[in-house]
Amino acid sequence: MTEPTTAPLLIGCAAGFSGDRVDAAGPVVDTLVARGGPAFLIFETLAERTLALAQLRRRADPDAGFEPLLDDMLRPVLARCLAHNIRIVSNFGAANPLAAARHIQAMAAGMGLPAPRIAVVSGDDLSGAPHEPLLRTQLGTAMDGIRKVSANAYIGAEAIAAALDAGAQIVVAGRVADPSLTVGPAMSHFGWRADDWDRLARATMAGHLLECGAQVCGGYFADPGYKNVPDLHAVGYPIAEIDSEGHCVIGKAAGTGGVVNLAGVKEQLLYEVHDPAAYLTPDVVADISAAQVSLAGPDRVALSGVRGHARPASLKVNVCHEGGWLAEGEISYAGPRAEARARLAAEVLRRRLPELALRVDFIGALSVMGDDAGHLLAESSAGDARDVRLRVAATHADRAQAERLPREVTALYCCGPAGGGGVRTSLTPRLNTLSCLVPREAVPLHFEMLDALKVTA
């Protein structure tokens, strides 16, 4: 059992999304070891589409469905984390946390390490038939005719904290809300109650700052000459120091590039926050309307002034379902009158594919300001850009219809304007999302300790 303490807690983040850099954990672990004391390493690797894709992989292989880069992320630091009592918490279980836990156990055995105590958190997956009535009650006719791929509730930190209290060295979860990866360790470490709203809210915002990885250390922040970030090629990943009241100081791994400053922390603090006075999470409603950030040293920023209110009675659920096909094609035009030729090529495609609603982008001339119907693009006058990449996309429920677009873009080589080249095309299954709220009591959560004796390398 974990004994509550008032000693500060260090939590380092080594991933902010599926596909993040796999060398991020090393410097974070080095820093946690050098600083000493209680510490956790978290990996945040989920997004809505990520989870749906994981469900598709699990359909094809019952032993798959977890983070594809799990080995590359965890293997380089697993031995050091176990040797220095740095516990690991992650949602890299995705659609199959149990398989991920078994994979980690086999990884440890293959490395000659003592079997770690691994807990599997479950309850978020509402994809099965028993949950269908609940989803239909909440979504009604929106469920009619869809082919569901996944349904997952955003669960909170309590099961993580309970697993850590039970002695887990590694906690593997699926769709846990991103900040809860930090709240769970803090709850267990400090012995906070599940209704200690102010402390939970402060830890939630610490987790909110951590969960995008390098984004609070200069990634997605740099803008040369306006927001300069040194050594962005080696950008560091964040570490939060949390005290017994939940207040935090955000820093980064030692010896890495990037910057932790007031502007960057403010940007990340407001990221995805719909209402600063009521940021809804499964654990608490956080109020950052009076929050303050202040410098606490080089590459260190303190956050204070966060308050908390009782958590919502409902949990958010995302239902992902098959959404037909996304067809894309690109071709380049360069030199004099390039933009005019690109616009002519787009007009050829519109005339050839009247049954498809085309999204047309003139990359290098005008792209991000147009809408899917091309209204702004159609209304704008042709410019004189000399290097234009034409991108055309469309969606359709019928694969055969969608496949026509890549063929027509390819045909522009000889059937379109002069000088077109560099064609690339793709056809991708499309996933759509429905969201709803379900009563919290309809999503029972639990954890199980993996029996290492039943796992073989």
N, C-alpha and C positions, 0 to 999 in steps of 0.2 A: 504494500500500500504506500502511496505517496503521502509524505507528511507535509502539511502546509508550512510555509516559511515566509518570512518577509524579505529574504535575500533577493536582490534584483535578478530578473530573468532575461537572458539573451535569446532572441529568436532571429535566425538568419533565413533568408529566402534565396533559393537557388534555381527557381524557375517561375515564370509568370504566365506561361501558356504552353500548350502542346507544340513541340517544335522549337522551343527555346534552346539557347546554347547549352551544350552538354558539359562544357568545361567550367560552368559558373560555380559549381559547388565547392571545388577545391579551395579557392581563396577564402570563401566564406567559412569553411570548416577550419582552415588554418587560423583564421582570426578568432573563431570561437575557442579553439584549443589554447591559443596564446593568451586570451583574456581570462580563461578559467571560469569556474563557477557553473551554475545550472544553465543548460543551453539546449535549444531545439533547432533542428533544421527542417524547413518546410519546402515542399514543392507544390506549386499551384499549376495544374496542367489541363484544366478543363474550360470549355466554352460550350455554348448550346449545340453548335454544329459538331464540335469535337465529340461530344457524348453520343450524338446520333450516329456518327460514323463508327464509333466504337461498338455500338449495338449491332450495326451491320457486320462488322468483323466477327462479333461473337456468334451471329447467325451462321456464318460460314465455318467457324471453328469454335467449339465450346470452350477451348482452352485459351482463346484470344479475347480481345475486347478491352484490354487495359492499355496504358500509355505505351506506344510503340518504342519510345526511346528510354524506357525504364532502365535497361541494362547500362546504356551509355551514361545516363544521369547518375545512377546510384552506385554502380560497381567501383568507380575510382575512389569513393569516400566511405564506403560501407564499413570497412575494417577500422578506419580511424574513428568513425562515429561510435562504433560499439566499444572500442578500447577506451574512449574518453567520455563515455556516458552521455553522448550527444544524441538525444532521442529524435526520431524522424516521424513527421506527420505529413501526409499527402493525400490528395484526391486522385492520384494517378491510378487508382483502381478502376476509374471510369465506369464502364458497363460490366466489369467483372472483377470486383475487388478480391474475391476469394482466389481467383486464378493469379492475380498479381501477387498476393501474399505467398502463395505456393511457389511462384517463380522466384521471389526474393529469398525464401527459405532454401530453395535449391541452389540459388546463386551463392548464398553464404556457405552452404555445404561444399560446393565446388571450389570455393576459395579456402577451404580448410578452417573456417571460422566456427566458433561455438554457435549453436543454433540460437538465433535471437528470438525473443518473445514478441510475436507479431499478433496484433489485434485487427480484426476485420469489422468495419462498421457497415451496417446494412440497414435498409428500410426506405432509402430514397427511391428505389426503382419501383415504379408503379406501372410498368409496361405490361404485366401479365393480365390474364383474363379476370382474376378476382377483383381487380381494380377498375374494370371497365364501367360498372354501374356508377362508381364515384365520379369518374371523369365525365361520363355522359350527363350526370346530374349537373355538373358545373359548366359544361360546354354546350350542352343541348344539341341542336341540329348542326352545329359546326363539326360534329363528329361524323355526320352522315357521309358515307362514301369514301372516307379517307382510308389510306393504308398506313396504319401507325407503325413507326419505326421504334420510337422510344417515348417514355413518359417518366420524368424524374422530378421529384420534389427537392427544393433547396432546403436541406436540413441544417441544423445548427451544431453547436459545440458540445452539447451535454454528453453524447455517446463517446466523443473523443476524450473528454475529461475523465469519464468513467473508465475507459480502457487504460488510460495512463495511470489512474489511481490503482488499477489492478496490476500494474507493473509492466505494461507493454513498453517495449523499446522502440517498436515501429508500429504506427497506426496507419492502416490502408483504408481509404474511404472512396466512395463514388462521388455523387453530386452533393458534396458539402459546400455551403456558401463560402466564398473565398475568404472573408475575414475570420470565419469560424476556425480555420486552420491555426490561427493565432490565439483566438479566444479559448479554445480547448486547453492548450498547454498552460495558459495563464490561470484558468479556473483550477486546474489540478495543482499547479505549483503553489498558488497562494491560498487555496481552499475557499475560493469565493462561492457564494450561494448562486443558484440559477436566477435569483431575483435581485441580485446586487447591481441595480441598473446602471448607476454611474460608473462603477468599475468596469462592468461589461462593455459599456459604450466606449470607454477610453481604450480598452483592449481591441474593440472592434475597429476603431479608427487607426490604431497601430497596425492591425492586420490589413486594413484598407490601403495603408501606405506601402506595406510590404508586398501585397499580392500580385502586383504587376512586375515584380522583379526589378530589372534595371531601369524601369521607367521613372523611379524616384531618384535615381542616381545619374541622370543626364540622358538616358535613352528616351526617345520620343520627345525630347525637350530641346535638343541642340538646334540652333539657328545661327550660323556663323555671322559674326559682326553684331548680332543682337542678343543672342543667348549663347555665349561661348562655353564649350565643354571640352576640357583637356583630355587628350588620349581616349577619344570615344571608341577607338578600335579595341581598347582593353577595358571597357566600361565595367565598373564593379557592380555587385549586387548588394542589396541592403541588409542591414542588421538593426533590429530594434532592441533597445534596452528598456524594459518595462519594470516599474516599481510596484509596490504592493497596493497602491491606489489606482493603478492602471495608467498612470502618466508615462509617456515614452519619450525617448530620444532616438532619432533615426540617424544612423551613420551608414558606412559601407565597408566592405571587406578591405583590409589593409593592403597597400601595394598595388591597388587597381586604379584604372582611370575613371573618368567621370567626375561628377560633382554632386554633393548634397548641399543645396542652398535654399533660401527662403522661397524663391520663386518656384523652384521645382517641386518643393513639398506642397506649396499652395495649389499648384496645378493638379498634383496627384490627389490631394485632399478633396478637391471638388470633382474629380473624375467620377462620372456615373452617379452623382448625387442629385436626385430629382428635387429634394426639398432639404436645405441645410438644417432646418429645425426638426426634421422627422425623416431621417435616413432609415428605412425599414430593413431589418435583417431578421433571420430566424431567432436570434438570441436576444435582441434588444432594439428599441427605436433610439437611434443616436441623434443627439442634438449638437451640431457644430456651429450654431448661429453665433455663439460667443467664443468660439475657439481662437486661440492665439498661437502663432509660431514664433520662435525666437532662436537666435544662434546660440549654440552651446559649445562652440569650438570649431576648429577646422573640419569641414565636411560632417558637421553634427548639428541637427536642428531638433529643438524640443517642441512638443505639442502639448498644450494645456487648454483648459476651459471647456472641455467636452462634458456634456451631461447626458444622462440616459433616462428613458421612460420604459414602461412595461412593454414587453415584446408583443408583436401582433398575434391575434388569435388564429390567423391563417398562415399557411405556407404556400409559396408560389410553386406552381408546377408548369413545366414546359413539355408540351407534347409535340414531338417531331414526326412528320409524316412525309411520304413520298410526294414529290411535287413536279413530276414530269422530268423534262430534260432541258438543260442549258446548253445551247450551241453558241460557239464563239469563233470568230475568224478575224485575222489581222493581216494587213498588207501595207507596205511602205511606199511613199512617193517622195522624191527629193528633187531639188533643183528649181529652175524657173517654173512658175505656175503650179507648184506641187499641191498647194491647197485646192486649187480649182480642179485638178485631176482627181484628188481624193474625194472631193464633193461629187464629182461626176460618177466615180465608182460607187459611192453610196447610193446615188440615184438609180444606177443600174440595178443594184441589189433590191431596192424598194420596188422597182417595176417588175423584177423577176420573182419576187417573193411576197406578193400582196397578202397572202394568208398569214404571214408572220408579222407580229408587232416588233419592229426592229429598234434596238437601242444603238445609236450611232455616235461614236466619239471620234473627234479629230485630235488625236494626241499630238501636242506640239503647236496646235492652233487654238483649239477650244475643246475641252472635254468635261471637266468636273462640274461646269456650270449648267450643262444640259440635263434635261430629265429623260426618263425612259422612253417617252413618246417623241423625243427629239424636237420639242417645241422651240426651245431657245436656239437650238442649232439651225432650225429651218428659218427662223426669223432673223438671224444674224446675217450680216452681209459677208460675203467671202473676203478673206484677207489675202495676204501675200506671203504666208509662211512658206519657207523653202525646204522644210523637213517635216513631213507629216506622217504619222502612223495612223491609218484608218483601222478602227476597231468596230466590229458589228456583232451584236449579240441578240439572241431571242430565246424565249422559252416556249415549250409546247408539250402538251400531255402525250402526244404521239411521237415516238422516237423517229419514225420514218419521216415525219414532217420536219422535225428538228434537224435531221441529217442533211436536209437540202441546203441549209445555210453554209456549212463547211464546204460542200461541193461547189456552190456558186462563188464563194470567195476564192477558192482554188482556181476556178475557171477565169477569174479576172486576169490571170497571167497573160492569156492571149485574147480574151474577149472583153477586156476592160480598157481603161485609158493607158496612155503610153507610160512606160517606165515603172510599172508596179513590180515589186519584188519582196522577198522575205516573208512569204505567206506562212502563217501558223494557224492551225485550227484545232478545236477540241470539242468534245461532246461529253457532258458530265451529268450524272443523275442529280436532280435537284431535290433539296429537302426544305420543307416549309415548317413553320412553327405556329402552334396555338398555345396560348398561355391562360391560366386560370388560377384561382385560389381555392384551396381545400382546407377544411377544418384541421387544425393541428393534431387533434386526437385521432384523425383518420390515418395518420402516418406514424405507426409505432416504430420506434428506433431501438436498436440493440447492437451489441458488439459480441464477438466470439474470439477467443484466443485460439490461434492455429496450433494444432497438435503437431509439434515438430517430428514426433516419432512416425507419423504417417506420411511424411514427405520425403521423397528420395531425390537425389541430385540427377 
